[in-house]
Structures are given as structure tokens and as C-alpha cells.
Amino acid sequence: MVEATELKINPNPFWGFMNRFEHGLGFVLLMLLTLIPVIEAILRSVFFTAIPYAQNFLDNLIIPLTFVGIALTTKEGRHLSINIGLKDRKDSFGEFVRLFIDFVSGLIIGLYFFNSLEYVLLGFSSEEKLYGLIPVIAFMLSLPLCMFIVTWRMVPKKRGKLAIAVYFIGIAFSTIFGMASIAAVLQEVASIPASSFGLEFFDGSWWQDMMTVVRIPAVIILLIAGVVGAPLFLVLGGISVFLFGADGFTFTGALSDSISNLKTSSTPAIALFTFTGYLLSESQASKRLIALFQGFLGRLPGGMIIVVVLVSAFFTSFTGASGITILALGAMLFAILKDSGKNSESLSIGLISSSGAIGLMFPPSLAIIIYGAIQMSSVASAGGVPANILQLFLAGILPGLLFVGGMIGLGVFLSRREHKGIHWEKPAKWTRQEMFVALKASALELLLPVIILTVYFAGWAGIVETAAFAVVYTLIIEVFVKREIGLKKLIEIAVYTLIIYGGIMAILTFVKGLSYYFVISQFDIALVAWAQETIQSPLLFLLLLNVLLLIVGCFMDIFSAIVIFVPLVTGIATVFGINQAHLAIIFLSNLSVGFITPPVGMDLFLSSYRFNRPMVKIYKDVWPFVLLQIGIVFLITYVPWFSMAFL
């Protein structure tokens, strides 16, 4: 994990001040998002009252928080992408690939900026106010402002004049392809009629004709850009821009749908649970928990393997990203396996690389929350009954335990096989006093998942209020009780949270346009009809889904895959009578295995980077665990009981 202390601050006094202002603003917004639901819940429960318009305020607060996060993600260069190594080459071909990405980035971010201006200036009035004081448009203006900042931050300033020129050539092309939005803005702001650009009503205009002609080449170019390393939020969202344009529409309708989704009741929980995860990882909580598990489990056969799997699953369930668990805890867990357990380097790296993603099955998994939010409308439109987030959490418990048990069992088996014929060394036995000290030191952190599960599953609070309580509880422990996080570090952790959150929300905001296009073009209906005619058996559908999602998991991050494929898959599953909670677990477990599937599983690249180990050796390290997890995926796919036992 990139530590909070590594955040980039511009050395220029003015821009350094602006960086710090941005960090402070993000921190304040995140704390407001934390405190308002908690105060609201306390007022409602104790005093039977509420903060006026609190939900409306939170719905609008999430907009600037999201776009501050996206701007921070861009500054740190942390947008999700596929990297097959071509853009890192030092030869002329590598430079060509980088210039190609520069052009595509300038083109699409320019289009986003023009579309965001059109969406805000035409969609909102300054007369709409919260509390009669705060114009709603003030929140919405954070969108074009963010796009302007992102446009500036993506300029390849350190790579020379040629790269900068190519980037701005891309922006110049965006003024052509974005002319419909530009004309709409000029008509609104300067009363210049759209007819001046030949764009009135868009019917038969040169702009739509042009977009129709370039649609297919543009999609191909963008897909190539995605494969060689362009940010996925630009690639997939850019595809939808050209698809909409060929049908005579700008991207503003998709933006409207995306912003509406940002305001769903579950979106703030993504930021809050991520914040909780990083408060834990940046304090000494991870060391205390590892020490506790070592004390209680270390003397068991394969005890160190149990520790690694449990710790990985625990932290991934909060941070929402298995790759971050590898980067953040990889060195510590490797030392435990290699030194304490005397396991080989190959087994140690293979187990760590393969264990992170299994945490996605357990509450408060961000992947489950996002899946639940995305599938609501698509299932309802297909005539099915959506699964709520509580049902999805319950559905993931047994499959998650299968993954945990399977990884522990295989890890212990491989470790014993390595030690065949020699003494299988165990760590020194802890005294009862040492174990009591370890338990006492980590007791408050151990209570956190218990509190979350109790509060949410008992129905005492919604998902956002539960997430807010988790943050407040963790803050009390790490800031005031343990005193391991001061104000400066707290701000840095909040900023790093927003960097990760911004990467997720860039996908959900802009890639959502692609799924929105599938809906308005009725592609999903056509796909359901095709499936009914072609696929006669639900089992065949599930088999094809397994294969598709394993491939998708290799090439695409989980959030992009959820946004694009969930609306398509849920409709077909409804036709075949597949339970939506069961489908969710099939979907997420397949993708999690895809992350570690050679040759291009995304976690494999992170593991190679973290352990400075060639990719070919990483493939060899993980292959037994990949085969095991594929087997578990098939088991929970074709035995629905594992997903539905608690429903």
C-alpha cells in the first residue's frame, strides 16, 4: 500500500497550499459524512427527533466528496487500469504506446468536461436551495470543476513537449466530438442558438452523422487503449460517449443516471467502510491482531497459515480490495510464514497472493454493497425480485467460509509436504499470560466486526449509519484510546481513503454510462431473448457465466465488471429462475478467482511488484490455489444451499 506519508505535495508554494486545501476539504467532507448519520441515529433513538433535511444534505454532500476523491486519485496516478507492460518499455515502441494513451486520455477527459458543463448548467437552477440557503448547483459544480482539475493533472508534464502536445491534440479533438454539448452550453450561457452549429434538435445534424461514422473505429481504438494501460474509467466511459453520440444523444443522460446512483442510500457506506479499513491498517491494529492469532493458533499444525488467511480475509472485507491487502500486509505476512513457519518462499507468496480476495465474501464487503446497489433497478425491470444488501451479506457467509477453509486446508497440506521427512517446526508456545496480554491488546478491534454485524443484521441501523458507527468506533479506539493516530496522520489517512474511493467512484460514475446505454438501447432485452432461444438449461447458463466471469476477472477490476455486467446477467438469471442472492455470490466469487488466474489476473501483477518476483514464478506459486478456488466456485454455483442457507 502507498503510505499516507507518501502523498504528493507540490513544492511550489501556491500549488502546495492548494494541495493542502484540497486535502483539508476532503477530510472535512468525509468527517461530515461520518458524523451526520451518527448524530441523526442518536437523535432519532434517544430524543425521537431528527436533523432537518439530513438525508437530502447527505445525498448532495456525496457529490463533492466523490469528485474531490476522483481529483485526488488523478493527482496520485492511482486510477484503475490494465497494465501488460507495454507502456513501461523503454524503447521507441513503449514511447509510442505512452503517446497513444496521452492522446486518448486528452480526448475523453475533454469530452467528459464538456458533457459535465452541459449537465450542470442545463439541469440545475440556482433557485433550488437546501435549507433555503445553499444552492444545489453549488454541489453539482464540483463535477465540471473536478473534470477541469483532472484534465490539468493528466497533462504529462514530466515527459517532455511531445507528450504534452499529443495530449492537447486529444483535447482539441474533444472539441469536435463534444460540439453538441458545447453548443448546448453556449446556447444556455450566451444565448447563441444551436442552429449556428447546425445542431438544432440533433436530427440529421453533421455531428450525429460524424459520430455514427467514427463509432466503430473509436470503440476499437478505446479498447486497444484499455489493454495497453489507459485508465479504465476513460476507456469504458468513452465508449459509451461515442455510442450515445451515434444515436443522437450527448453523455448527459448517462451522467444524470450516474449522479442519481451516487445518491443511493448505500453509496456513502463505500467511503465509510474504506475509511474504517485504513484507520485499522495505518494504526498498530494489524500487528496486534496478527500477534493475537499467532498466540492462539500458532501452535496448531499450520497455525501460521491459518493466521495469514484469516488476517487477509479480515482486512480485505474492510478495504474492499484484495490487491491493497497484498501491498499493505504482504511483507509482514511473508515474514510470518517464512520465518516463524519455516515455509518456502514459493508457498508463502502463493498463499498471500491468493488469500486476499476471499474477504470480498464477508460483511462489510464493498463489492457486495456496490453489487446490491447496481442490481436493484435491473432486476426489477426484468420482472424479478431484487436481493437487498442484508440478504447478500448473509448469502456470502458460507461461501466465504468455504474459501477460508479450503485455503487453510490446502496451505497446511502443501506446507506438510514441503517438510516431509524433517521435523515440522512449531513456534514457541505462548504462556497463558502472554495470550491474555495479546487478547487484551486487540480486544477493542475484535469487537468491531461483532458490532457491525449486530447493529446491521439486527436492523438497528441502515448500512450507512452502520458504516458511520464503525468509523466513529475505530476513531475512538485508535485516536483517543490507543493514541496511535494524531490529527496530521488522521487527515493523511482520510486523504488516502478518498484516493481509493475516487478510483472506485470514477468507475461507478463514468462506466455506469455503458450499462445505461445497454438499457436505453434495449440491448439487455435482446440478450435475454437470445438466451431464451439459445440456452435451454439453467445449468448451461451458469457454466457459460462461470467461464465468462473468470475471463472478465482476469482483465477487469471488480467494480467495472459489476457496473457493466450485472445489468445484463441479472435479467437472464431472472428468466431461468435463479435466486438473485445466489447469483450475486456466483458473480463475485468468479471475479475474485479471476484476480489470481494466470496469465493476467490483476493481483498477480501486484504480487510481482510487492515481492519483486518474476511473473512466471508468481504463476507457479499460485496455481494450486487457483485450481482449488475454481473448484469452490463450481461447488457454490451448482449447490445453491451454500448461498441460501441463511436466507
Secondary structure, DSSP 8 states (H G I E B T S, - for coil): ---GGG----SSHHHHHHHHHHHHHHHHHHHHHHHHHHHHHHIIIIIS---TTHHHHHHHHHHHHHHHHHHHHHHTT---B---SGGG--SHHHHHHHHHHHHHHHHHHHHHHHHHHHHHHHH--TT-EETTTEEHHHHHTHHHHHHHHHHHHTS-GGG-HHHHHHHHHHHHHHHHHTHHHHHHHHHHHH---GGGGT-GGGTT-HHHHHHHHHHHHHHHHHHHHHHHT-BHHHHHHHHHHHHHHHTT--THHHHHHHHHHHTSTTHHHHHHHHHHHHHHHHTTHHHHHHHHHHHHHTTSTTHHHHHHHHHHHHHHHHHS-HHHHHHHHHHHHHHIIIIIS---HHHHHHHHHHHGGGGGGSTT-HHHHHHHHHHHHHHHHTT-----HHHHHHHHHHHHHHHHHHHHHHHHHHHHHHTTTS---------HHHHHHHHHHHHHHHHHHHHHHHHHHTTSS-HHHHHHHHHHHHHIIIIIIS----HHHHHHHHHHHHHHHHHHHHIIIIIHHHHHHHHHTTHHHHHHHHHHHH---HHHHHHHHHHHHHHHHHHS-HHHHHHHHHHHHHHHHHHTT--HHHHHHHHHHHHHHHTT-TTT-HHHHHHHHHHT--HHHHHHHHHHHHHHHHHHHHHHHH-THHHHTT-
